[in-house]
Amino acid sequence: MEINHLLFWGMFGLTAELFFTALTELITKKNYNLMGHTSIYMFPIYALGLSYGVGLWK
């Protein structure tokens, strides 16, 4: 597994979580600031979890 895959999927997971939490607050609390939140500790979880099946289709 390449480091590029880990970095890409880690950043993708953090970005998706930011968008999801911002949209959730927009819908539920009508907060128009669109401020999402995430934790840096989620980076390795997203990097390893989302890149798990990358080598299966090669």
GIDAMO-V343742 format. One record per helix or strand. SS is the DSSP state (alpha for helix, beta for strand). FROM is the first residue (numbers start at 1). LEN is the number of residues. If there is no record, write none. Layout:
BEGIN
SS_FROM_LEN ; SS_FROM_LEN
END
This chain:
BEGIN
alpha_3_27 ; alpha_40_11 ; alpha_54_4
END
